[in-house]
Amino acid sequence: MYNQTYVTRRSASFTRGRNTVRHSRKGLGSISQIIIVSLITLVFGLIYVAEGTKATSFDYEISAVESEIAELTARRDDLAVEKARLTSVATAKTSVVAANMENTSITGYATD
């Protein structure tokens, strides 16, 4: 005779807190994948554009500073010329040659 223990299928599969139906795990659909990839591409594109805009704004700032430097350099050169002119007038008044010169006066105008 066979010495068998009888185990019902019902007692093995219907335990407490366990379902008898097994669900298969579903992944993302093709439309969802397309949407996710396009959103990621959009985000990377916005980051790229933002970085490019930063570089352009730095170029504008550098250009503004360079134009200010050029303006101040031109002003400095003008002031150097003015200083040379004023010092030359002052030295001409105190020079020995200027002291020996005669003062000019208008003697008359030419007539036709």
Secondary structure as GFF3:
##gff-version 3
##sequence-region A 1 112
A	DSSP	alpha_helix	9	13	.	.	.	ID=ss1
A	DSSP	alpha_helix	30	94	.	.	.	ID=ss2
A	DSSP	alpha_helix	96	100	.	.	.	ID=ss3
###
